[in-house]
Amino acid sequence: MITPVAPISLVQAWLPLAHLTPTGLGPWGDGMARLFLEPTDLLLMSALVLLAAQSGRACSDRLPLLLPLAWLSGGLIGLGLHTELLLAVPATALVLLVGMLVATGVRMPTRLLTPLATCLTLLFSVVAGSSIAGHAGAAAALLGETVGVAVLVTLLSQVVAPPQPRWLAIGMRVAGSWIGAASLLMLGWLVRHPT
């Protein structure tokens, strides 16, 4: 005889997996996959690389080292927090802003873009670290996600490295508009369905 399961027990069973999707590859693999399953984190990293590539070689050459270090540092701070930071709306609004900077072709000086990219990466990684802090293997998951950030930023930086042909420069601006549009859709969803 099958006994009915109360809905609350199903919810409780899924709560520990809310921010770290199991991939079957252990905490390391779960962390690497998390970057690609969290749209705001993935869009931010992509937008920052595109913005740096538009701003010149001096900017884009620094990001493959800077962003993973900032991600790891912020994530470690987030792991030490005792409460999860719920900043979905402001984080998505920041991604929208960076996407619009890329779409409009803004060229930022290195002295402004480097601290901006560092601060945004730190903020997003503190939030990410706080969301996985209660999971078993959270430190390994954070390292996996840091490796994911390093791979994404390094590969994308090589593809869009300046100087770009005209078609790639236009494509980067189109990608920025798509990032902005996706962020706007996510903002609308978050405002309509707050959690």
Secondary structure, DSSP 4 states (H G I P E B T S, - for coil): -PPPPPHHHHHHHHGGGSSS---SSHHHHHHHHHHHH-HHHHHHHHHHHHHHHHH-HHHHTTHHHHHHHHHHHHHHHHHT-SS----HHHHHHHHHHHHHHHHTT----HHHHHHHHHHHHHHHHHHHHHHHTTSTTHHHHHHHHHHHHHHHHHHHHHHSPSSPPHHHHHHHHHHHHHHHHHHHHHHHHHHHS--
